[in-house]
Amino acid sequence: MARAFRKEGQALYRVESSSIFRADQSWLTLGVQNAIASLSAHRYWSGAPSGTPRWEILLAPPVRVMDRID
């Protein structure tokens, strides 16, 4: 998934963190307002999947770079 997400010429690194959070980026849409925005934010921060999830992993510091894997 990381290889598909990166832009041309960017390196990939293996990292380590003691605290992670997995969230579905599909809930983050621009231009949504009011109750829909609140519901989407709740689903994002609860880690709920959408119908077509695009997972991202958030790392809490400190984050240690282990090695370059690209």
Stockholm file with secondary structure:
# STOCKHOLM 1.0

chainA/1-70         MARAFRKEGQALYRVESSSIFRADQSWLTLGVQNAIASLSAHRYWSGAPSGTPRWEILLAPPVRVMDRID
#=GR chainA/1-70 SS CHHHHSCTTCCCEEEEESCEEEEEGGGCCTTCCHHHHHHHHHHHHHTCCCSSCCEEEEECSCEEEEEECC
#=GC SS_cons        CHHHHSCTTCCCEEEEESCEEEEEGGGCCTTCCHHHHHHHHHHHHHTCCCSSCCEEEEECSCEEEEEECC
//
